[in-house]
Every structure is written in C-alpha cells, then in structure tokens.
Amino acid sequence: MEYFIGWIVLSFVVAVIAGNRGRSVFGFFLLSMVLSPVISGIILLASPVVEPDDPDEREREEAEWRRSEARKLTEAVAPVAPTVTVSLADELTKLAALRDKGVLTEDEFAGQKRRLLSRL
C-alpha cells in the first residue's frame, strides 16, 4: 500500500514538473502512473522546455497568413485585359478599304458587312 501511495505522489510530482516545463500535466501524470514516475521523469527532463504561446504573436502570425493568402488569391485571378472597343463604323471603313484595294471581293465585303451588322 505504501508503494502505491508513493507511486501516486511521485507521479503527481512529475506532473507538476511537466506543467512547469510547458508540457501536459495530465498526460505526464498518466504516463507516470502507467510506466513509472522515474521513467516519466527521465523522459520529461530529456525533452526540451516548451515556451508558452504568446496570444498576440499568434494573432499577428494568423493575420499575416490571411494577408498572404488573400494576396495569393488576388494574384491567381488573371488580370482582365482591357477590351478594345472598335466601333462598327471603323470596321466598315476597314472593310471598304480592303475592298477598294482589291483584297476583298464585292461578295466577301457584303458577307462581312452582314456579319458585322448582325452583331447589333
């Protein structure tokens, strides 16, 4: 019975030391109860000390992450190329010039003219 009480007391001591080193109090208490307080103490002392998280630092990191993700999304969306709007009159003038130069026949000119006027 004395061994069992000593085991629990030593497990509790290991758990308190674990809490001071930034580790899980409950986890090390259970580990001490299952394995041994001595083995758990050795594992605890061999592991590095975990610094507690600074909530402000975590918020800053999260805000920076959100900004970088938003930047990635913005860059991923292809910039829309400015559309060049050409008036119908300009197109008809170009077609007429091609017809006058002999590049287009009268039938080709009429077909292209119909195609342009059908867009309206």
Secondary structure as the mmCIF struct_conf table of DSSP 4:
data_model
#
loop_
_struct_conf.conf_type_id
_struct_conf.id
_struct_conf.beg_label_comp_id
_struct_conf.beg_label_asym_id
_struct_conf.beg_label_seq_id
_struct_conf.end_label_comp_id
_struct_conf.end_label_asym_id
_struct_conf.end_label_seq_id
HELX_RH_AL_P HELX_RH_AL_P1 GLU A 2 ASN A 20
TURN_TY1_P TURN_TY1_P1 ARG A 21 GLY A 22
BEND BEND1 ARG A 23 ARG A 23
HELX_RH_AL_P HELX_RH_AL_P2 VAL A 25 VAL A 34
TURN_TY1_P TURN_TY1_P2 LEU A 35 LEU A 35
HELX_RH_AL_P HELX_RH_AL_P3 PRO A 37 ALA A 46
BEND BEND2 SER A 47 SER A 47
HELX_LH_PP_P HELX_LH_PP_P1 PRO A 48 ASP A 54
HELX_RH_AL_P HELX_RH_AL_P4 PRO A 55 ALA A 76
BEND BEND3 VAL A 77 VAL A 77
HELX_LH_PP_P HELX_LH_PP_P2 ALA A 78 THR A 85
HELX_RH_AL_P HELX_RH_AL_P5 LEU A 88 LYS A 101
TURN_TY1_P TURN_TY1_P3 GLY A 102 GLY A 102
BEND BEND4 VAL A 103 LEU A 104
HELX_RH_AL_P HELX_RH_AL_P6 GLU A 106 SER A 118
TURN_TY1_P TURN_TY1_P4 ARG A 119 ARG A 119
#
